């Protein structure tokens, strides 16, 4: 059996909470790691219903210095086409109650995820950064 436990670090970016406004989750520091997967767990919408006037849009940005961020591009992602940094749009009830896996391979040290809420969604979300391929293992 291969050992995954000593080769990854899970960092909570956002504990489960109902999103009530646009927010930026910043300073996801990838120092010492060569890969990252963001796990975005979208709960069940308890509000007015997801659609064009009630939705969540997630934009991923990266930075070398943690100060100046730019939108990621398709080449920075695994199996995902990106437009203006948007990596996920939750705008339909078929898209809630789902765990999304977003793979980043861009090579910058810092990431930030911007969640833009349109309307009132009443959707609980949580975000975990799963950092892998450490330069030194095992990790604590």
Secondary structure, DSSP 4 states (H G I P E B T S, - for coil): ----GGGEEEEEEEEEEE--S-EEEEEEE-TTEEEEEEEEEE----SS--BTTBEEEEEEEEESSSSS-EE--GGGEES---BTTEEEEE-SGGGSSEEEEEEE----SEEEEEEEEES----EEEEEEEEEEESSSS--
